[in-house]
Amino acid sequence: MTAATNALFKTLSDPTRRSLFERLCREGEQTVWKLTRHARISQPAVSKHLALLKAAGLVRDRHVGRETHYRAEPQALAPLIDWMSLYSAFWRDRFDRLESLLERMDQ
Amino acid sequence: MTEANPATRSIVVERTLPHRPEKIWRALTQSSLIAEWLMPNDFEARLGATFTFRAKPMGNWNGIVHCEVTTFEPPRRLVYTWKGGTVQNAAYGSALDSVVEWTLTPVGSGTRVRMEHSGFRPQNESAYTTLSGGWVNILERLERVTADRA
């Protein structure tokens, strides 16, 4: 693994950071305040995690007045992902479901 | 099938299932059954039928996959086109223009089921993620990989 890949793994190995990043991926840009409301940790702790995510290139920030808005940069994950195997996993999962449906069906 | 295009890639999944081809064919071609294992859809079991799958919306894409049945040979071969995504989703790759081909071959008392999803181009990479449930899925997989490596 390259140093960059290692840094991504390290950054995302923390469940709190991962859940912040997932929330930004899922719901788009959000303020630190809004992220803190869902995070069950203090605002300074959230900010610290966001700073680490930013250092890894996983989020980008934007200042509007007194508020800082963060958004996900999912492209940063690209080095980690073998795209074809990911899509294969989708179909293997669907085959599993097909098999279980066939078990339930009448002849 | 069109001739192989070296610029595109395919995904092939093959399994031998302990069921007769006719039964598997029903699971592949009845809308309510397809919905149980693949995605919500309005599949019509006839050659030339156009139908849609409803995947999870992503970005500017409403999540609808547009399909057309191009081969319908019960209970052996089923081919449909699979077009989804949108060029407006540029940051996450271009629209997906692909083909899904099912081949059922009797083997003893069971059936060899082969699925080939072809037509992926390098710029479609993000479409994989959309269709496989989005970035959250990636992260779940990543979590497993991370755990394995910890």
Interface residues (C-beta under 8 A of the other chain):
Chain A: F9 L12 S13 R18 F21 E22 C25 R26 A72 P74 Q75 L77 A78 L80 I81 W83 M84 L86 Y87 S88 A89 F90 W91 R92 R94 F95 R97 L98 E99 S100 L101 L102 M105 Q107
Chain B: R9 I11 V13 R15 L17 H19 R20 K23 I24 R26 A27 L33 E36 W37 L38 A91 Y92 V113 M115 H117 F120 E125 Y128 T129 L131 S132 G133 G134 W135 V136 I138 L139 R141 L142 E143 V145 T146 R149 A150
